[in-house]
Amino acid sequence: MLVSFDKDKGGQLGLLHPFAHIGIEVPDRSDVDDIAERARELGCLHWEPRQMPRPVGYICAVKDPDGNVIEISHDQQVFDTVRRLWAS
């Protein structure tokens, strides 16, 4: 999932800034915690794990070497929704 704000539409963002980020949904809530722990050890944890209201779910975020934010989520139901909508 790629997300950005409409106010930034048409402008050059360079890296995924200011809010835009790459989102990856994982199958289990514990995967978010495991990834956050590893990112914490490596010094690249950007958001601590937190439960957010629907449809956001349980999330954390890490920064890649270029400074882009990678959101790790569980229970956003993106995979289920895409599978339902695009099922053949």
N, C-alpha and C positions, 0 to 999 in steps of 0.2 A: 504494500500500500504506500502510495506517495501522497503527502499532504502539504499544502501551503495555503496562505491566506490570500483572499481575493485582492486585498489592498496592494499586494506585491506583484500582481499579474502584469505581465508585459515588461517588467524591469529585469535587469540582469542580476541574478542572485549569486553567481559564483558557486561557492560551496553551498550546501543545503542550509541557507540562512534566511530569515531569522528563525522561523519555526519549522520550516520544511524538514522532513526527516524520512528515513527509510524505516518501514515497519515490518517486522517479522512475527507472525503468530506461531507459538509453540503449542504442542498438544497438551502439556501438563503444567499446572501451576508451579510445581516444584522445578520445572525447567527454568522459569524466570528467576527463581532464587539461586539455582546453580550457576546460571550465567552471570548474575549479579555478583555472586561470591568470587567467581573467577576474574571478572572485570575489576572488582575491588582490589584483588591481589595484584593485578597488572597496572593499577592506577588509572584506569580508563572508564570507571563507572561514572555516568553523567547524572542519572536519577536513581535514587534508591528505590527498591521495589515498593509499590503502593497499590492499594485497591482504589480504583476510580469508579464513578458511577457508570452505568450502562450508557452507551455501548463500548466504553473504553476498556473496561475489565481490569485485570491485574497486570501491571506494567513495570518495567525498568528501562533504562537506556544506557547505552555505552557510546563512547566516541571512537571512531576509527582513526587510523594514523593521520588522515587528512583533516580531521576535525569534524567530520560529518557525524550527525547523531543517528544512531541506530536504535529504534524502539523495539523492545522484546515484549510481546504481549501474550496473554492467555485469556480466552473467553471473550474475544471481540466478535467471534462467530463469522469472521471474514471467509475462512476456508469453507465452512458449511454453507454460507450464502452463495459464494461463487459456484460451489459444486451443485447446489440446488438450481441456480439460474442457468448454468451452462451445461447441465447434464444433457447427454444426448439420448 
